[in-house]
Amino acid sequence: MGGEKILELLRYVKSSLEQLEIVMGAFVFIYHAIGEGQ
């Protein structure tokens, strides 16, 4: 049972990191787009 909880936690962390990566990528893209605009 303990092992299952750890795997569940790892899966949650992995999906969170993937979402964070997408958000950061979008932020950087927007930042550069605004920078180029000026």
DSSP file (Angstrom, degrees, kcal/mol; ACC not computed):
  #  RESIDUE AA STRUCTURE BP1 BP2  ACC     N-H-->O    O-->H-N    N-H-->O    O-->H-N    TCO  KAPPA ALPHA  PHI   PSI    X-CA   Y-CA   Z-CA
    1    1 A M     >        0   0    0      0, 0.0     4,-1.8     0, 0.0     5,-0.1   0.000 360.0 360.0 360.0 -40.4    0.0    0.0    0.0
    2    2 A G  H  >  +     0   0    0      1,-0.2     4,-1.8     2,-0.2     5,-0.1   0.905 360.0  52.6 -61.7 -40.4    2.8    2.4    0.8
    3    3 A G  H  > S+     0   0    0      1,-0.2     4,-2.4     2,-0.2    -1,-0.2   0.881 105.7  54.1 -63.0 -38.5    4.4    1.8   -2.6
    4    4 A E  H  > S+     0   0    0      1,-0.2     4,-2.5     2,-0.2    -1,-0.2   0.913 106.9  51.3 -62.1 -42.0    1.2    2.6   -4.4
    5    5 A K  H  X S+     0   0    0     -4,-1.8     4,-2.3     1,-0.2    -1,-0.2   0.897 109.8  49.9 -62.4 -40.0    0.9    5.9   -2.6
    6    6 A I  H  X S+     0   0    0     -4,-1.8     4,-2.7     2,-0.2    -1,-0.2   0.924 111.1  48.3 -65.4 -44.2    4.5    6.8   -3.7
    7    7 A L  H  X S+     0   0    0     -4,-2.4     4,-2.4     1,-0.2    -2,-0.2   0.899 111.4  51.0 -62.1 -39.8    3.8    5.9   -7.3
    8    8 A E  H  X S+     0   0    0     -4,-2.5     4,-2.1     2,-0.2    -1,-0.2   0.911 111.1  48.2 -62.9 -42.7    0.6    8.0   -7.2
    9    9 A L  H  X S+     0   0    0     -4,-2.3     4,-2.7     2,-0.2    -2,-0.2   0.911 110.9  50.4 -64.4 -43.8    2.6   10.9   -5.8
   10   10 A L  H  X S+     0   0    0     -4,-2.7     4,-2.6     1,-0.2    -2,-0.2   0.902 109.8  50.4 -62.3 -40.8    5.3   10.5   -8.5
   11   11 A R  H  X S+     0   0    0     -4,-2.4     4,-2.3     2,-0.2    -1,-0.2   0.909 111.4  48.9 -63.3 -41.3    2.7   10.5  -11.2
   12   12 A Y  H  X S+     0   0    0     -4,-2.1     4,-2.1     2,-0.2    -2,-0.2   0.921 112.2  47.6 -63.8 -44.9    1.1   13.6   -9.8
   13   13 A V  H  X S+     0   0    0     -4,-2.7     4,-2.6     1,-0.2    -2,-0.2   0.907 111.0  52.2 -62.8 -42.3    4.5   15.4   -9.6
   14   14 A K  H  X S+     0   0    0     -4,-2.6     4,-2.1     1,-0.2    -2,-0.2   0.925 111.2  45.5 -61.3 -46.2    5.3   14.4  -13.1
   15   15 A S  H  X S+     0   0    0     -4,-2.3     4,-2.1     1,-0.2    -1,-0.2   0.864 112.4  52.5 -66.8 -34.5    2.1   15.7  -14.6
   16   16 A S  H  X S+     0   0    0     -4,-2.1     4,-2.5     2,-0.2    -2,-0.2   0.911 109.3  48.9 -66.2 -42.0    2.5   18.9  -12.5
   17   17 A L  H  X S+     0   0    0     -4,-2.6     4,-2.4     1,-0.2    -2,-0.2   0.888 109.9  51.8 -65.3 -38.5    6.0   19.4  -13.9
   18   18 A E  H  X S+     0   0    0     -4,-2.1     4,-1.8     2,-0.2    -1,-0.2   0.907 111.4  46.9 -64.4 -40.8    4.8   18.9  -17.5
   19   19 A Q  H  X S+     0   0    0     -4,-2.1     4,-2.4     2,-0.2    -2,-0.2   0.907 111.7  50.9 -66.1 -41.1    2.0   21.5  -17.0
   20   20 A L  H  X S+     0   0    0     -4,-2.5     4,-2.9     1,-0.2     5,-0.2   0.897 108.0  53.0 -62.6 -40.2    4.5   23.9  -15.4
   21   21 A E  H  X S+     0   0    0     -4,-2.4     4,-2.4     1,-0.2    -1,-0.2   0.896 109.6  48.4 -61.6 -41.2    6.8   23.4  -18.4
   22   22 A I  H  X S+     0   0    0     -4,-1.8     4,-2.3     2,-0.2    -2,-0.2   0.918 112.7  47.8 -65.4 -44.4    4.0   24.2  -20.8
   23   23 A V  H  X S+     0   0    0     -4,-2.4     4,-2.5     2,-0.2    -2,-0.2   0.922 113.0  47.8 -63.3 -44.8    3.1   27.4  -18.8
   24   24 A M  H  X S+     0   0    0     -4,-2.9     4,-2.7     1,-0.2     5,-0.2   0.905 110.9  52.0 -63.6 -40.9    6.7   28.5  -18.7
   25   25 A G  H  X S+     0   0    0     -4,-2.4     4,-2.3    -5,-0.2    -1,-0.2   0.914 111.4  46.5 -60.8 -43.6    7.1   27.8  -22.4
   26   26 A A  H  X S+     0   0    0     -4,-2.3     4,-2.6     2,-0.2    -1,-0.2   0.898 111.9  51.4 -65.4 -40.9    4.0   30.0  -23.2
   27   27 A F  H  X S+     0   0    0     -4,-2.5     4,-2.8     2,-0.2    -2,-0.2   0.925 111.2  46.8 -62.4 -46.0    5.2   32.7  -20.8
   28   28 A V  H  X S+     0   0    0     -4,-2.7     4,-2.5     2,-0.2     5,-0.2   0.905 111.9  51.6 -62.8 -41.5    8.7   32.8  -22.5
   29   29 A F  H  X S+     0   0    0     -4,-2.3     4,-2.3    -5,-0.2    -2,-0.2   0.933 113.0  44.2 -60.7 -46.9    7.0   32.9  -26.0
   30   30 A I  H  X S+     0   0    0     -4,-2.6     4,-2.6     2,-0.2     5,-0.2   0.905 111.6  54.2 -64.3 -42.5    4.7   35.8  -25.0
   31   31 A Y  H  X S+     0   0    0     -4,-2.8     4,-2.2     1,-0.2    -2,-0.2   0.919 112.0  43.6 -58.0 -45.9    7.7   37.6  -23.4
   32   32 A H  H  X S+     0   0    0     -4,-2.5     4,-2.6     2,-0.2    -1,-0.2   0.885 111.4  54.4 -68.1 -38.5    9.7   37.4  -26.6
   33   33 A A  H  X S+     0   0    0     -4,-2.3     4,-1.8    -5,-0.2    -2,-0.2   0.913 111.6  44.5 -61.9 -42.4    6.7   38.3  -28.7
   34   34 A I  H  X S+     0   0    0     -4,-2.6     4,-1.6     2,-0.2    -1,-0.2   0.907 112.4  52.7 -67.6 -41.6    6.2   41.5  -26.7
   35   35 A G  H  < S+     0   0    0     -4,-2.2    -2,-0.2    -5,-0.2    -1,-0.2   0.891 110.6  46.8 -60.8 -41.1   10.0   42.2  -26.7
   36   36 A E  H  < S+     0   0    0     -4,-2.6    -1,-0.2     1,-0.2    -2,-0.2   0.854 106.7  59.7 -68.8 -35.0   10.0   41.9  -30.5
   37   37 A G  H  <        0   0    0     -4,-1.8    -1,-0.2     1,-0.3    -2,-0.2   0.855 360.0 360.0 -62.9 -36.7    6.9   44.1  -30.8
   38   38 A Q     <        0   0    0     -4,-1.6    -1,-0.3    -5,-0.1    -2,-0.2   0.455 360.0 360.0 -82.5 360.0    8.7   47.0  -29.1
